Amino acid sequence: MTLTCIKMAAFTLCAAIGTAVPLASFAQGSDADVLAAKDAAQRGQWKAVEAYRARLAGHPLEAYPSYWLLAGSVDRADPREVRAFLDRYSSSPLSESLRREWLRALGASATWDVFRSEYPKVVGDDVEIACYSFQERLARSDPEVMDEARALFVSGRESAAPCEPVFAALAAAKRIGEADAWDRMRALLAEGNVREARRVNALLPASAAVSEKQLERAAKDPASFLAKEKLGHTVPRAQQELLVFAVERLARNKPEEAADRLNALTPRLEPKAVRHAWGQVAWWGALNLSPKALEWYSQVGTTALTDTQIAWRARAAMRAGDWKEVLASIQAMSPEQQREPAWRYWRARALRSLGEREAADLLMRSIAGQQTFYGILAAEELGVVAAPEWNGYRPAQADLDRVGAIGGIQRALALYRLNLDNEALREWLWSIRGLDDRDLLAAAELARQANETERAINTADRTVQVHDFAQRFPTPYRDELSAAARQWSLDEAIVFGLVRQESRFMSDARSPVGAAGLMQIMPATGRWIARQMSIRPFKPDMLLRADTNAQMGSYYFSRVLGDLGHPLLATAAYNAGPGRARRWRDENALEGAIYTETIPFNETRDYVKKVFTNAWYYHHRLTGKTANLHEMLGQVRGRAGDASVAAAIP
């Protein structure tokens, strides 16, 4: 017998797990029984789960044992039981999860009558379930299914195993031909999706298809593949696709070498394949911050590029100071991408640099009221910066009671209490959909009262017109963080900005990879810091103490700052490592905002923007003075004449 225990405020509850536990042996249904039921479900001990389900009737989390039971046997579940669950718990994300799992089981067993009645109720897009729907419609000869299935195929989107018979039916009906298959394969290989490309390859005639062995060689060692590949007078389509794919793979780490290879191959490849390959080489060149990226983009001609490729053409142009190319690139983006605040800001900057001040200011005004990185920069450009109002909206008790009565909010808080964070997050996000600003702030306050500062901050961040900036930018652990900032001569606002982004002030936060505490320090980094600070003996659990974590994290940031010489670089290094932050500089000095926007890692680029936005707000909250974000970002010195030796900082 196994005991599962949970520490409550003043005592510990334990519950027994077993394959055959009589109901009489259970104490009154409790939170601990929820944990025990989950443990039993993970072990496949379904009789125990049934017993816990009975004990938990009336508990806020009573739906969970029922869900685990049904999900564990969904392929043989009674449709009446599944529908009863979906109806009873329609306000929970469990209903949507179970419906999706049920539809997959129904599709796999071709139980089309039930599938047909349930499929219209699914929320959101799921390509696997969509392809089961195509199968169901093909089975009843729906006249429109071929067009819809073809649209999925030619879109280049990743599919799933249930799509294979659908695509095979399209091929048999000659609704897709070899040209369509090659176009899809090229798009998939450009994304590095070799597995999906193999599915497409199976649709081609054996005489035309790509060799699986050669595809594997090109993916594993593209340089060797390109060096050894012997080309005849005529290069078949399959070989052309392999050569283009190998060039693309090589470009990921060695874009200059890939460009040389492509130049040599150009006379043997079809012009369309060459232009496609240049688009990939240029994109990876821009991601690698190569100064030749724009030159390679110029080889693309009229070939359509993805929004991602165009965005990196714009970023390459920023680093080159080519504002005409920045503007042209942004104008080539899809309307949806052009509307993003980042690209509105940079389009305005390009227009201003090209002398179109009125049009630039119009674009700046469209984002200047937003409480974001580019919203603040735009407001500063226009001279209309408004200081944050710290005495914002506060929900009344009646609002707290009303929002607190929402079943999903109650379930989420109960799940957080049990450290079932993944389940809690799903319930919380499901419950706050559609809430107005005032109700969002009520939910944020409930999360704060429950000491779930991450939920409090993230929920308050969602408001559009009615705000509570004090809830968005709280100051827990003020004494510990301020003391650490003073000790290591750091800007207190930057320290708070880092902590807000790293842990949302959860001192016991642990990341999936092991980072711990307020400033999310990895144990190995913690040992290094402890040696530098003469902290002996060091134990990883020390990182969960707010004062120790603040001191160690601030020390580390100060060392990186001293090495790199700029808080912007140090912030990037805190997320991605000092070596990368150093390499991302340009040969010459670079505007801080341009350095930030051209960070190759999406996560780090977003991280740096958020930390500096946080710091801008915290500067005002902690000092009462409004900072200037442009000045905070400053100029990043170039690599030219840089003789510094990298410090041994992990």
C-alpha angles and dihedrals in degrees: 000000000000125000119214113196136186127192113231127189097283107002145023126251122205130187131190124240122204142139093250115027117163115229091237090065093063123093118223111307109277145165089268089059089060090056091045091050091051091049090050091049091051088052093047092243095147098169089058090049089052090052092050091047089059092048093049097055106135094018114126088243097045091122093067101070089046090051093048091051095049095041090050092059103022093133090065101026121133106253089222091058092047093049091046089055093046091051096044097047100032090132092062128079085231088078092058093044091051093046091054093047090047093050090051090052092046091049093048090053093041091236089159102168093061093037091054093054095048103039097077089059096060115113121224133355123312115168094198093055091041090057091050085054090052088051091051092049092047088053090059095038097246103190094216100048096085093060093048094046091048090053089057092049097050093043089075091227118150111261133191139239094273088061093063097080089044092054090044089055090051091052093047090051089047091239088131124035138191092278091056091048092050092048091051092046092050091051092048094047089049087061091047091247098145095159093057091043089058089058090055091045089060089063093060123088111267090243092057102035126108117260107253090212093053091046089055091049092050091050095046102043112007095172092055091044092053092045094051102036111113115211125207127208089272119039112210119226093252092054091046091054091050091050092049090047092051091050089051092049092049091049092061092076105007109035094162092055090045090052091052091050092048092050089054092048097045097094090055099047132075112260092242091054091048093052091047090051092050089054089057095043091049092048093051090043090055090047088053088049092239114173087221094062095100090049089055092046088057089064092062095080114181095339110130114250128202121249088253092055092047092049090056091048087057091048092049088052091051091056089048092049090237100144094171089060091044089057094045092050094050091048088054092057123100115272090250093056093043089058093059112111093238094057094042088055095048092044088054091049090051092048091049092050089051092052099258096124098158094053090044093053091049090057092044091053090054091066104023093097094056119106092227140104094268093036090060093044091050092049090051091050089054095041093238102115113154119204115237116264107229096187095067133151116320118194118237121237090255089058091049091050093049096047091040089058091063106113095223092052090052092048092047093052091047090051092048088052088058093046090245089138099164093053090043093053092052092050092047096049091045091051099049094051108122096008114143122235096270093049090047089055090048089053090047090053091050089052091049092051088052089052092246095133093167091061092041093054097041093047094048088049090064098067117113107192109000111059143180106197092179087063092046094048107030124172108222116161090024094157095049096044095043092049091050092048091051094047093054097034095245131151103261091214091058091050091052090045091054094048093048090054097040103046110352085239093297101145092194095048116138124187124217089255095050105265109149143200137001096327095032100238119186114232093241091051088046090057091051091049091047090055091050092048094041092240106161132212098019119201122182091232088066087075089069091064108096096217095046094045092049091051095046096043092047091048090052093048091049091052092050091045091051091051098045099032099218131077090222092058091042091053092050088047092051088062104032106018133268095267094058094044089054094047092051091067119103125241088255133034113295132201109255094235091053091048088052096048092048098052102129097218112079092208094051094044090053091043094055092048092051096045092052092045088051091048091051090056094042091050089062095041094049099039106021089234127112114239126213111238093200089057092045090055092043122159125320111219117237131244094245109117091002106152097162119129117227114252118237095255118145 
